[in-house]
Amino acid sequence: MDDFRSSMRFALRAMADITGTTLVPAFVAAIVGKFLDARYGTGRILFAVLLSLTFLGTAFILVKKVREYAKEYQKLIAH
C-alpha cells in the first residue's frame, strides 16, 4: 500500500509541476504580449514573439525536468 501511495504522490507532483511549467509562462506571455500590442499598436507581433520565445524556453526547461523525473522514477521503482 505504501508503494502505491508513494507512486501516486510522485505522479501527481510530476503532473502538477510539468503542467505549471507549461501553462504559467504561456499565460503570462500571452497577457503581457496582448497588453504591449495594445499599448504600442503593433497588431499581434509582440504577442506572437513573446509567446514563441516562451514556448522555446519552456521546451528546454521541460526536457530537463522530464529527465530529472525519469531518474527519480527509476529510483522509486527500484525499491
Phi, psi and omega in degrees: 000323180293325177297320179296316180296316180293325176294318179293318177300316179298313182296316180293321178295316180296317180297315180295319181294314181292321177296314179296322179295329180276313189279318186298309179297323179295319180296315180295316179297321180295316181293314180295317179298317178295318178298312181295321177298318179293322182291319184256000177063042183261019182071240178237020185293309182294324176302310182293319181295311180297318180294320179295315178296323178295317179295321178296313178298319180295323180299316179295318179294319180296320178301315179298314182294319181295321176297318178296318179292327177295317177297316180296322179294320178299321176294323182294316182280345178287336181283000000 
